Amino acid sequence: MGKFNLQNIIRENIKFLEPYSSARDEFKEASSDMIFIDANENPFDTGLNRYPDPQQNLVKEELSKLKGVQKEQILLGNGSDEVLDLIFRVFCEPKTDAVIALPPTYGMYKVLSSTNDVQLINVPLVSDFQPHVEEILNVQNECTKILFLCSPNNPTANSFDAEKVEKLLQKFEGIVVIDEAYIDFSTQESWLSRLNEFPNLIVTQTLSKAYGLAGIRLGVCYASEEIIIVLNKIKPPYNVNELTQKAALEALRNSEETKEEVREILLERNQLSNDLLEVEYVEKVFESDANFLLVKVDDANLRYNQLIEKGIVVRNRSNQILCENCLRFTIGTKEENKELIKVLKELNSLVIPANQPAAGRSRNLRR
Ligand SMILES: *Cc1c(COP(=O)(O)O)cnc(C)c1O
């Protein structure tokens, strides 16, 4: 690597931008006996009448201890989605720059490239759901600012080979974002431990999956201090609200509970995976390093609709590349997983003759 110079890939307007300075940014040495009449807040104490800490210091301190990363290398957002959007806006010039994603993968990379008017270059995974390293390096040019690696990947559930990721970190000349939303379920080590080796690395994580806090919207971004400073310049000042900061703090201080839930989910994942193989029309259950299973069936559209009629909603991924006839099942509670298997086995006996499509089937023969 060596040649990587952050200043060369930041958008010009961002480099020279003067960030908004909030009341809380300008006066930080708060002590509780002071009078605060600087932010046009309502003075009557409700527990929420004050603006939240724009730098979420307490949450970052907890994350710093938990993950062994310096506080200055952390940025928090309103979900990973906001974090990813900030990364786009710092590095990608609309109508000029491009990003690379490796489908089948998380849908937000595509949505964010559209909303930011940035070209998306797709380099599909190869058949074992691993990155096509040579092809990625082949398509990179001075406009490809970001490479998104989702590992463990959604919806394929596998992690990318560490040697392949390392090669990309060394040879890709833009920013490499490793989306680790599912890292807590993985047998692989997080790339956080290598953060200081790669100046172009950004790792994103979330409290939405293992921590069971999808409702509070808290995404975490780890990178060099230099990158975090730039992202900080453009984030909305109070992007993480007070209720979210409180709930996050509580969860992070009790992270043993999360670890216990993760252990249970992993046991259930094994059980569900075995049980699925007993369903006659299940053709393949892919290896999972996450809290969901990608499952190949005989006819994904048919099974998807039949499940909905039985009150079970799964994700139909069958129109994504390499995911033909695949459904994605999130690991539920023991009872939910049992019910899923029971219902799936009942569907088996309901197979509809091909020449006599039922309502549920004909709706789905569009393609
Ligand atoms: C669920 C998920 C996220 C989480 O996004 P939040 O906005 O933090 O809820 C991020 N990346 C991937 C790949 C996901 O599947």
The ligand as an SDF file (V2000), in Angstrom:
LIG
                    3D

 15 15  0  0  0  0  0  0  0  0999 V2000
  -28.8910   -5.3980    8.9550 C   0  0  0  0  0  0  0  0  0  0  0  0
  -27.6730   -4.9020    8.2700 C   0  0  0  0  0  0  0  0  0  0  0  0
  -27.0940   -3.6920    8.6350 C   0  0  0  0  0  0  0  0  0  0  0  0
  -27.6990   -2.8790    9.7450 C   0  0  0  0  0  0  0  0  0  0  0  0
  -28.0630   -1.6480    9.3860 O   0  0  0  0  0  0  0  0  0  0  0  0
  -28.5720   -0.6510   10.5410 P   0  0  0  0  0  0  0  0  0  0  0  0
  -28.8750    0.5690    9.7490 O   0  0  0  0  0  0  0  0  0  0  0  0
  -27.4310   -0.4670   11.4910 O   0  0  0  0  0  0  0  0  0  0  0  0
  -29.7540   -1.2710   11.1920 O   0  0  0  0  0  0  0  0  0  0  0  0
  -25.9410   -3.2700    8.0130 C   0  0  0  0  0  0  0  0  0  0  0  0
  -25.3550   -4.0180    7.0610 N   0  0  0  0  0  0  0  0  0  0  0  0
  -25.8800   -5.2010    6.6920 C   0  0  0  0  0  0  0  0  0  0  0  0
  -25.1850   -6.0210    5.6810 C   0  0  0  0  0  0  0  0  0  0  0  0
  -27.0560   -5.6730    7.2690 C   0  0  0  0  0  0  0  0  0  0  0  0
  -27.5790   -6.8420    6.8690 O   0  0  0  0  0  0  0  0  0  0  0  0
  1  2  1  0
  2  3  1  0
  2 14  2  0
  3  4  1  0
  3 10  2  0
  4  5  1  0
  5  6  1  0
  6  7  2  0
  6  8  1  0
  6  9  1  0
 10 11  1  0
 11 12  2  0
 12 13  1  0
 12 14  1  0
 14 15  1  0
M  END
$$$$
